[in-house]
Every structure is written in C-alpha cells, then in structure tokens.
Amino acid sequence: MNRKQYTAIAFALVGAAALSAQAVVAKDLTVAVYSAFTTLDPYDASDTLSQNVAKSFYEGLFGFDKNMKLVNVLAESYDVSKDGLEYTIKLKQGIKFSDGEPFNAAAVKANFDRVTNPENHLTRYQLYRNIESVEVVDDATVKFHLKEAFSAFINQLAHASGAMICPSAIQKYPGKELAFHPCGTGPFVLDKYNPSEILHVVKN
C-alpha cells in the first residue's frame, strides 16, 4: 500500500469519526496516519492532512457539503453590496468556543485581522489578502470590506483554513505557539499532542 492510499484511509477514518462521534462516545477510536501533521493552526497549514485534522477543533463561517455545495456553518446569512466590495454576514447566536467564550462578530474580526496582518507570516495570508478590513456591526453582524470586488469571496471564506479560533487563545498564544493550543467550536478538544507521535482528542 502506497503513501497516498494510507493517507486516503486516514481521511476516511477521520471523517467517519467526526460524523459518528455520538455512536462511539464510550469507546476510543485509533487512527494510524502515514504522515505527521505540520500544524494544528488552520491559517498556517498548507497540507491537506493538517487542514483535515483541524476540523476536529474548528468550524468556519461557511463550508461545503459532500456535493461541494456551499452551506452555512457559523454564519446565518449574508448580503453583498451592489459594488461587490462589502459582505455583511449575520452570525448564528448562542454558540460558544470550547473555553466558554461566546462566538460573535468580535471573534470573527480577531481571526481575520490576524491572518491579514503580513507581520504574522501565516501561510494563508495570500488567500485572504483581498480583505481591506473587518468591521463589527454588532455582536451578531460582521462586515468584510474588500480591496477589489471578488464574486467567489464567500467560497473563499468556506475554505478549510477559514476557521474560527478562540480570541483568548489568539491573545494568549502568539505566533507559532497557537498551533499547540487549539480552541474552537468544533466537535472535539485537545487532550494530548506530540507532533511526531500522537494526537489525542476528546469530545467537546
């Protein structure tokens, strides 16, 4: 069995684990992966394996279903200005990060302010560099101002890297340190992580 086949099996098992978390709540599921994760920071990941494992901890504003159809995840809806330069996004309410902090517009701004700051040297900076600024309208509403109109911007936000990380973690763990302290709204939380040996998660 070659490396690609091992990786494909690992992705299938990780996906099955996420979808059937309740069914295995009383048991541990062990998945052997023929590679090491490069990072648990979705904004700094360039490989598919790291992006997939980050879904254990994180959710984005939008995503894609199994048919690659755009779906709302943490976002409720969105509107686009006539000139295509402003995207106003309504957020789902009552959601909390795994540390108990509320998910809101300020959290969205904190995440995209981080990735669009070139001084942070994040891998996914290029993907989001068209964002001019992010404005907090109210707790449940955030507005993206773009440098240039881009009709596929919502699809861009649905990319696996566009995850919502706890603002408290962003402040507490600067730079590359954040990768070792994942905190999101996803189905699992980190229990133990050694990049070359083990990643152990427990149900959120």
Salt bridges, closest charged atoms under 4 A:
ASP41 OD2 - ARG114 NH2 2.51
ASP44 OD2 - LYS176 NZ 2.51
GLU86 OE1 - LYS143 NZ 3.80
GLU86 OE2 - HIS145 ND1 3.52
ASP113 OD2 - LYS109 NZ 3.06
GLU135 OE1 - HIS145 NE2 2.82
ASP191 OD2 - HIS200 ND1 2.67
